[in-house]
Amino acid sequence: MSGGLNFSTSADFPTSWRDGIRDLKVTAEVDNLANKRYDSFEYITSGGLYNSTGGPVIAFPGAPRTWYVTLTASF
């Protein structure tokens, strides 16, 4: 993802549970941490696309701030 500040961190939690789980890992990730508004793709059309005349800028907005948390267990 371009245009935004991304952050990721993870932590391992070794275990010795009788269930057979050997390892737990938690990962947290934030994409576009600063919630910067940007265009992920932008171009100036020569006309014809979307029935437009030449010169308009066509842009696709980037994703807003997005949070992910992952829990991984090894057996």
Biopython code that builds the backbone (N, CA, C, O; Angstrom):
import numpy as np
from Bio.PDB.StructureBuilder import StructureBuilder

atoms = [
    (1, "MET", "N", (0.860, -1.174, 0.000)),
    (1, "MET", "CA", (0.000, 0.000, 0.000)),
    (1, "MET", "C", (0.900, 1.229, 0.000)),
    (1, "MET", "O", (1.758, 1.361, 0.873)),
    (2, "SER", "N", (0.727, 2.094, -0.924)),
    (2, "SER", "CA", (1.530, 3.307, -0.965)),
    (2, "SER", "C", (0.727, 4.464, -0.408)),
    (2, "SER", "O", (-0.504, 4.457, -0.445)),
    (3, "GLY", "N", (1.429, 5.454, 0.107)),
    (3, "GLY", "CA", (0.758, 6.652, 0.577)),
    (3, "GLY", "C", (0.453, 6.666, 2.058)),
    (3, "GLY", "O", (0.126, 7.725, 2.594)),
    (4, "GLY", "N", (0.544, 5.548, 2.740)),
    (4, "GLY", "CA", (0.208, 5.513, 4.151)),
    (4, "GLY", "C", (1.348, 4.945, 4.977)),
    (4, "GLY", "O", (2.249, 4.290, 4.453)),
    (5, "LEU", "N", (1.293, 5.205, 6.273)),
    (5, "LEU", "CA", (2.274, 4.690, 7.218)),
    (5, "LEU", "C", (1.716, 3.402, 7.798)),
    (5, "LEU", "O", (0.611, 3.396, 8.342)),
    (6, "ASN", "N", (2.469, 2.303, 7.690)),
    (6, "ASN", "CA", (2.023, 1.011, 8.181)),
    (6, "ASN", "C", (2.852, 0.601, 9.400)),
    (6, "ASN", "O", (4.016, 0.980, 9.523)),
    (7, "PHE", "N", (2.238, -0.179, 10.303)),
    (7, "PHE", "CA", (2.913, -0.629, 11.514)),
    (7, "PHE", "C", (2.515, -2.072, 11.789)),
    (7, "PHE", "O", (1.356, -2.451, 11.617)),
    (8, "SER", "N", (3.489, -2.876, 12.220)),
    (8, "SER", "CA", (3.220, -4.268, 12.545)),
    (8, "SER", "C", (4.110, -4.697, 13.704)),
    (8, "SER", "O", (5.276, -4.308, 13.776)),
    (9, "THR", "N", (3.559, -5.500, 14.609)),
    (9, "THR", "CA", (4.334, -6.051, 15.713)),
    (9, "THR", "C", (3.781, -7.423, 16.052)),
    (9, "THR", "O", (2.613, -7.712, 15.789)),
    (10, "SER", "N", (4.624, -8.271, 16.638)),
    (10, "SER", "CA", (4.162, -9.602, 17.017)),
    (10, "SER", "C", (4.829, -10.033, 18.316)),
    (10, "SER", "O", (5.883, -9.520, 18.691)),
    (11, "ALA", "N", (4.197, -10.982, 18.993)),
    (11, "ALA", "CA", (4.724, -11.525, 20.240)),
    (11, "ALA", "C", (4.500, -13.029, 20.252)),
    (11, "ALA", "O", (3.429, -13.509, 19.881)),
    (12, "ASP", "N", (5.530, -13.777, 20.686)),
    (12, "ASP", "CA", (5.444, -15.227, 20.811)),
    (12, "ASP", "C", (5.215, -15.592, 22.269)),
    (12, "ASP", "O", (5.809, -15.000, 23.171)),
    (13, "PHE", "N", (4.345, -16.574, 22.490)),
    (13, "PHE", "CA", (4.050, -17.061, 23.833)),
    (13, "PHE", "C", (4.265, -18.574, 23.861)),
    (13, "PHE", "O", (3.358, -19.332, 23.518)),
    (14, "PRO", "N", (5.478, -19.029, 24.274)),
    (14, "PRO", "CA", (5.709, -20.469, 24.334)),
    (14, "PRO", "C", (4.835, -21.090, 25.432)),
    (14, "PRO", "O", (4.669, -20.517, 26.509)),
    (15, "THR", "N", (4.289, -22.254, 25.141)),
    (15, "THR", "CA", (3.408, -22.924, 26.097)),
    (15, "THR", "C", (3.812, -24.378, 26.232)),
    (15, "THR", "O", (4.567, -24.903, 25.414)),
    (16, "SER", "N", (3.314, -25.010, 27.248)),
    (16, "SER", "CA", (3.528, -26.453, 27.437)),
    (16, "SER", "C", (2.203, -27.090, 27.858)),
    (16, "SER", "O", (2.158, -27.898, 28.786)),
    (17, "TRP", "N", (1.148, -26.722, 27.178)),
    (17, "TRP", "CA", (-0.174, -27.239, 27.511)),
    (17, "TRP", "C", (-0.288, -28.712, 27.138)),
    (17, "TRP", "O", (0.340, -29.176, 26.187)),
    (18, "ARG", "N", (-1.086, -29.425, 27.889)),
    (18, "ARG", "CA", (-1.289, -30.847, 27.614)),
    (18, "ARG", "C", (-2.107, -31.059, 26.340)),
    (18, "ARG", "O", (-2.111, -32.164, 25.796)),
    (19, "ASP", "N", (-2.786, -30.046, 25.861)),
    (19, "ASP", "CA", (-3.619, -30.163, 24.660)),
    (19, "ASP", "C", (-2.780, -30.377, 23.405)),
    (19, "ASP", "O", (-3.311, -30.760, 22.363)),
    (20, "GLY", "N", (-1.484, -30.135, 23.496)),
    (20, "GLY", "CA", (-0.632, -30.271, 22.334)),
    (20, "GLY", "C", (-0.267, -28.952, 21.697)),
    (20, "GLY", "O", (0.463, -28.943, 20.706)),
    (21, "ILE", "N", (-0.739, -27.843, 22.221)),
    (21, "ILE", "CA", (-0.367, -26.535, 21.670)),
    (21, "ILE", "C", (1.046, -26.216, 22.145)),
    (21, "ILE", "O", (1.292, -26.098, 23.346)),
    (22, "ARG", "N", (1.969, -26.077, 21.200)),
    (22, "ARG", "CA", (3.369, -25.817, 21.543)),
    (22, "ARG", "C", (3.696, -24.336, 21.572)),
    (22, "ARG", "O", (4.554, -23.900, 22.339)),
    (23, "ASP", "N", (3.014, -23.561, 20.738)),
    (23, "ASP", "CA", (3.414, -22.160, 20.601)),
    (23, "ASP", "C", (2.202, -21.315, 20.205)),
    (23, "ASP", "O", (1.388, -21.737, 19.383)),
    (24, "LEU", "N", (2.088, -20.137, 20.785)),
    (24, "LEU", "CA", (1.068, -19.157, 20.403)),
    (24, "LEU", "C", (1.766, -17.889, 19.942)),
    (24, "LEU", "O", (2.749, -17.458, 20.544)),
    (25, "LYS", "N", (1.258, -17.301, 18.883)),
    (25, "LYS", "CA", (1.829, -16.058, 18.365)),
    (25, "LYS", "C", (0.693, -15.095, 18.075)),
    (25, "LYS", "O", (-0.294, -15.462, 17.438)),
    (26, "VAL", "N", (0.835, -13.855, 18.546)),
    (26, "VAL", "CA", (-0.143, -12.796, 18.289)),
    (26, "VAL", "C", (0.539, -11.722, 17.451)),
    (26, "VAL", "O", (1.617, -11.239, 17.798)),
    (27, "THR", "N", (-0.099, -11.359, 16.353)),
    (27, "THR", "CA", (0.420, -10.310, 15.475)),
    (27, "THR", "C", (-0.638, -9.220, 15.330)),
    (27, "THR", "O", (-1.806, -9.509, 15.072)),
    (28, "ALA", "N", (-0.221, -7.972, 15.498)),
    (28, "ALA", "CA", (-1.111, -6.822, 15.300)),
    (28, "ALA", "C", (-0.521, -5.958, 14.190)),
    (28, "ALA", "O", (0.681, -5.691, 14.162)),
    (29, "GLU", "N", (-1.382, -5.529, 13.283)),
    (29, "GLU", "CA", (-0.940, -4.720, 12.144)),
    (29, "GLU", "C", (-1.943, -3.599, 11.904)),
    (29, "GLU", "O", (-3.154, -3.802, 11.978)),
    (30, "VAL", "N", (-1.414, -2.413, 11.615)),
    (30, "VAL", "CA", (-2.252, -1.270, 11.266)),
    (30, "VAL", "C", (-1.760, -0.729, 9.930)),
    (30, "VAL", "O", (-0.596, -0.349, 9.797)),
    (31, "ASP", "N", (-2.644, -0.697, 8.947)),
    (31, "ASP", "CA", (-2.328, -0.100, 7.647)),
    (31, "ASP", "C", (-2.871, 1.323, 7.624)),
    (31, "ASP", "O", (-3.974, 1.580, 8.107)),
    (32, "ASN", "N", (-2.097, 2.244, 7.063)),
    (32, "ASN", "CA", (-2.454, 3.665, 6.998)),
    (32, "ASN", "C", (-2.684, 4.222, 8.406)),
    (32, "ASN", "O", (-3.738, 4.783, 8.706)),
    (33, "LEU", "N", (-1.679, 4.052, 9.251)),
    (33, "LEU", "CA", (-1.750, 4.437, 10.665)),
    (33, "LEU", "C", (-2.146, 5.897, 10.861)),
    (33, "LEU", "O", (-2.926, 6.199, 11.765)),
    (34, "ALA", "N", (-1.635, 6.798, 10.047)),
    (34, "ALA", "CA", (-1.945, 8.225, 10.175)),
    (34, "ALA", "C", (-3.281, 8.588, 9.544)),
    (34, "ALA", "O", (-3.694, 9.748, 9.585)),
    (35, "ASN", "N", (-3.963, 7.598, 8.958)),
    (35, "ASN", "CA", (-5.241, 7.796, 8.281)),
    (35, "ASN", "C", (-5.153, 8.888, 7.205)),
    (35, "ASN", "O", (-6.071, 9.687, 7.021)),
    (36, "LYS", "N", (-4.004, 8.887, 6.498)),
    (36, "LYS", "CA", (-3.763, 9.868, 5.441)),
    (36, "LYS", "C", (-4.697, 9.611, 4.267)),
    (36, "LYS", "O", (-4.863, 8.466, 3.846)),
    (37, "ARG", "N", (-5.294, 10.642, 3.747)),
    (37, "ARG", "CA", (-6.156, 10.511, 2.572)),
    (37, "ARG", "C", (-5.285, 10.680, 1.333)),
    (37, "ARG", "O", (-4.581, 11.679, 1.182)),
    (38, "TYR", "N", (-5.343, 9.711, 0.474)),
    (38, "TYR", "CA", (-4.500, 9.724, -0.726)),
    (38, "TYR", "C", (-5.210, 8.961, -1.834)),
    (38, "TYR", "O", (-6.171, 8.232, -1.588)),
    (39, "ASP", "N", (-4.730, 9.137, -3.041)),
    (39, "ASP", "CA", (-5.247, 8.390, -4.184)),
    (39, "ASP", "C", (-4.268, 7.269, -4.499)),
    (39, "ASP", "O", (-3.097, 7.521, -4.785)),
    (40, "SER", "N", (-4.748, 6.026, -4.446)),
    (40, "SER", "CA", (-3.869, 4.886, -4.696)),
    (40, "SER", "C", (-3.513, 4.769, -6.172)),
    (40, "SER", "O", (-2.469, 4.219, -6.520)),
    (41, "PHE", "N", (-4.378, 5.286, -7.039)),
    (41, "PHE", "CA", (-4.123, 5.252, -8.474)),
    (41, "PHE", "C", (-4.830, 6.448, -9.093)),
    (41, "PHE", "O", (-5.990, 6.721, -8.784)),
    (42, "GLU", "N", (-4.132, 7.157, -9.963)),
    (42, "GLU", "CA", (-4.705, 8.361, -10.535)),
    (42, "GLU", "C", (-4.110, 8.589, -11.929)),
    (42, "GLU", "O", (-2.914, 8.386, -12.141)),
    (43, "TYR", "N", (-4.944, 9.007, -12.861)),
    (43, "TYR", "CA", (-4.426, 9.360, -14.184)),
    (43, "TYR", "C", (-5.347, 10.376, -14.845)),
    (43, "TYR", "O", (-6.502, 10.541, -14.452)),
    (44, "ILE", "N", (-4.815, 11.049, -15.851)),
    (44, "ILE", "CA", (-5.587, 12.031, -16.618)),
    (44, "ILE", "C", (-6.025, 11.352, -17.902)),
    (44, "ILE", "O", (-5.195, 10.898, -18.690)),
    (45, "THR", "N", (-7.324, 11.284, -18.108)),
    (45, "THR", "CA", (-7.853, 10.584, -19.275)),
    (45, "THR", "C", (-7.770, 11.470, -20.518)),
    (45, "THR", "O", (-7.819, 12.697, -20.438)),
    (46, "SER", "N", (-7.645, 10.818, -21.648)),
    (46, "SER", "CA", (-7.626, 11.546, -22.913)),
    (46, "SER", "C", (-9.028, 11.647, -23.497)),
    (46, "SER", "O", (-9.218, 12.156, -24.601)),
    (47, "GLY", "N", (-10.003, 11.159, -22.746)),
    (47, "GLY", "CA", (-11.393, 11.213, -23.200)),
    (47, "GLY", "C", (-11.877, 9.848, -23.633)),
    (47, "GLY", "O", (-11.084, 8.955, -23.931)),
    (48, "GLY", "N", (-13.153, 9.704, -23.662)),
    (48, "GLY", "CA", (-13.738, 8.439, -24.087)),
    (48, "GLY", "C", (-14.058, 7.503, -22.938)),
    (48, "GLY", "O", (-15.078, 6.814, -22.976)),
    (49, "LEU", "N", (-13.222, 7.460, -21.929)),
    (49, "LEU", "CA", (-13.472, 6.605, -20.774)),
    (49, "LEU", "C", (-14.577, 7.220, -19.925)),
    (49, "LEU", "O", (-14.505, 8.403, -19.592)),
    (50, "TYR", "N", (-15.563, 6.468, -19.579)),
    (50, "TYR", "CA", (-16.720, 6.934, -18.808)),
    (50, "TYR", "C", (-17.457, 8.067, -19.539)),
    (50, "TYR", "O", (-18.046, 8.944, -18.908)),
    (51, "ASN", "N", (-17.415, 8.035, -20.871)),
    (51, "ASN", "CA", (-18.073, 9.056, -21.694)),
    (51, "ASN", "C", (-17.659, 10.474, -21.310)),
    (51, "ASN", "O", (-18.489, 11.382, -21.274)),
    (52, "SER", "N", (-16.392, 10.653, -21.027)),
    (52, "SER", "CA", (-15.897, 11.971, -20.619)),
    (52, "SER", "C", (-15.142, 12.627, -21.768)),
    (52, "SER", "O", (-14.716, 11.965, -22.715)),
    (53, "THR", "N", (-14.990, 13.915, -21.663)),
    (53, "THR", "CA", (-14.149, 14.631, -22.621)),
    (53, "THR", "C", (-12.724, 14.582, -22.106)),
    (53, "THR", "O", (-12.510, 14.188, -20.959)),
    (54, "GLY", "N", (-11.755, 14.961, -22.895)),
    (54, "GLY", "CA", (-10.362, 14.885, -22.502)),
    (54, "GLY", "C", (-10.017, 15.774, -21.320)),
    (54, "GLY", "O", (-10.530, 16.885, -21.189)),
    (55, "GLY", "N", (-9.144, 15.271, -20.466)),
    (55, "GLY", "CA", (-8.610, 16.083, -19.388)),
    (55, "GLY", "C", (-9.042, 15.767, -17.974)),
    (55, "GLY", "O", (-8.317, 16.136, -17.050)),
    (56, "PRO", "N", (-10.189, 15.101, -17.726)),
    (56, "PRO", "CA", (-10.543, 14.869, -16.323)),
    (56, "PRO", "C", (-9.594, 13.883, -15.645)),
    (56, "PRO", "O", (-9.056, 12.979, -16.284)),
    (57, "VAL", "N", (-9.400, 14.071, -14.358)),
    (57, "VAL", "CA", (-8.565, 13.180, -13.572)),
    (57, "VAL", "C", (-9.455, 12.078, -13.004)),
    (57, "VAL", "O", (-10.474, 12.354, -12.373)),
    (58, "ILE", "N", (-9.064, 10.845, -13.232)),
    (58, "ILE", "CA", (-9.779, 9.706, -12.678)),
    (58, "ILE", "C", (-8.894, 9.119, -11.594)),
    (58, "ILE", "O", (-7.731, 8.798, -11.840)),
    (59, "ALA", "N", (-9.445, 8.977, -10.388)),
    (59, "ALA", "CA", (-8.649, 8.515, -9.252)),
    (59, "ALA", "C", (-9.432, 7.500, -8.437)),
    (59, "ALA", "O", (-10.661, 7.541, -8.377)),
    (60, "PHE", "N", (-8.701, 6.591, -7.815)),
    (60, "PHE", "CA", (-9.270, 5.608, -6.907)),
    (60, "PHE", "C", (-8.731, 5.901, -5.511)),
    (60, "PHE", "O", (-7.518, 5.855, -5.308)),
    (61, "PRO", "N", (-9.597, 6.201, -4.543)),
    (61, "PRO", "CA", (-9.117, 6.541, -3.204)),
    (61, "PRO", "C", (-8.473, 5.352, -2.513)),
    (61, "PRO", "O", (-8.877, 4.207, -2.712)),
    (62, "GLY", "N", (-7.460, 5.642, -1.693)),
    (62, "GLY", "CA", (-6.794, 4.607, -0.919)),
    (62, "GLY", "C", (-7.638, 4.172, 0.266)),
    (62, "GLY", "O", (-8.626, 4.820, 0.613)),
    (63, "ALA", "N", (-7.245, 3.084, 0.873)),
    (63, "ALA", "CA", (-7.994, 2.524, 2.004)),
    (63, "ALA", "C", (-7.825, 3.393, 3.254)),
    (63, "ALA", "O", (-6.758, 3.970, 3.463)),
    (64, "PRO", "N", (-8.857, 3.491, 4.077)),
    (64, "PRO", "CA", (-8.723, 4.202, 5.354)),
    (64, "PRO", "C", (-7.904, 3.361, 6.334)),
    (64, "PRO", "O", (-7.451, 2.272, 5.981)),
    (65, "ARG", "N", (-7.711, 3.847, 7.547)),
    (65, "ARG", "CA", (-6.977, 3.104, 8.568)),
    (65, "ARG", "C", (-7.644, 1.740, 8.759)),
    (65, "ARG", "O", (-8.861, 1.642, 8.913)),
    (66, "THR", "N", (-6.821, 0.696, 8.744)),
    (66, "THR", "CA", (-7.331, -0.667, 8.862)),
    (66, "THR", "C", (-6.512, -1.430, 9.897)),
    (66, "THR", "O", (-5.282, -1.394, 9.873)),
    (67, "TRP", "N", (-7.200, -2.122, 10.808)),
    (67, "TRP", "CA", (-6.563, -2.881, 11.888)),
    (67, "TRP", "C", (-6.714, -4.379, 11.632)),
    (67, "TRP", "O", (-7.771, -4.841, 11.204)),
    (68, "TYR", "N", (-5.652, -5.126, 11.895)),
    (68, "TYR", "CA", (-5.674, -6.586, 11.804)),
    (68, "TYR", "C", (-5.041, -7.161, 13.065)),
    (68, "TYR", "O", (-4.024, -6.651, 13.536)),
    (69, "VAL", "N", (-5.629, -8.207, 13.609)),
    (69, "VAL", "CA", (-5.032, -8.954, 14.719)),
    (69, "VAL", "C", (-5.127, -10.425, 14.354)),
    (69, "VAL", "O", (-6.192, -10.921, 13.987)),
    (70, "THR", "N", (-3.986, -11.123, 14.461)),
    (70, "THR", "CA", (-3.918, -12.539, 14.101)),
    (70, "THR", "C", (-3.410, -13.348, 15.283)),
    (70, "THR", "O", (-2.430, -12.967, 15.923)),
    (71, "LEU", "N", (-4.063, -14.450, 15.575)),
    (71, "LEU", "CA", (-3.627, -15.387, 16.596)),
    (71, "LEU", "C", (-3.262, -16.695, 15.888)),
    (71, "LEU", "O", (-4.093, -17.287, 15.199)),
    (72, "THR", "N", (-2.025, -17.137, 16.061)),
    (72, "THR", "CA", (-1.556, -18.360, 15.420)),
    (72, "THR", "C", (-1.165, -19.365, 16.492)),
    (72, "THR", "O", (-0.427, -19.034, 17.420)),
    (73, "ALA", "N", (-1.655, -20.582, 16.366)),
    (73, "ALA", "CA", (-1.323, -21.646, 17.316)),
    (73, "ALA", "C", (-0.635, -22.785, 16.579)),
    (73, "ALA", "O", (-1.088, -23.214, 15.518)),
    (74, "SER", "N", (0.469, -23.272, 17.151)),
    (74, "SER", "CA", (1.187, -24.427, 16.583)),
    (74, "SER", "C", (0.903, -25.639, 17.466)),
    (74, "SER", "O", (0.988, -25.572, 18.692)),
    (75, "PHE", "N", (0.563, -26.746, 16.810)),
    (75, "PHE", "CA", (0.254, -27.969, 17.552)),
    (75, "PHE", "C", (1.352, -28.977, 17.425)),
    (75, "PHE", "O", (1.257, -30.067, 17.988)),
]
sb = StructureBuilder()
sb.init_structure("model")
sb.init_model(0)
sb.init_chain("A")
sb.init_seg("    ")
for serial, (resi, resn, name, xyz) in enumerate(atoms, 1):
    if name == "N":
        sb.init_residue(resn, " ", resi, " ")
    sb.init_atom(name, np.array(xyz, "f"), 0.0, 1.0, " ", f" {name:<3s}", serial, name[0])
structure = sb.get_structure()
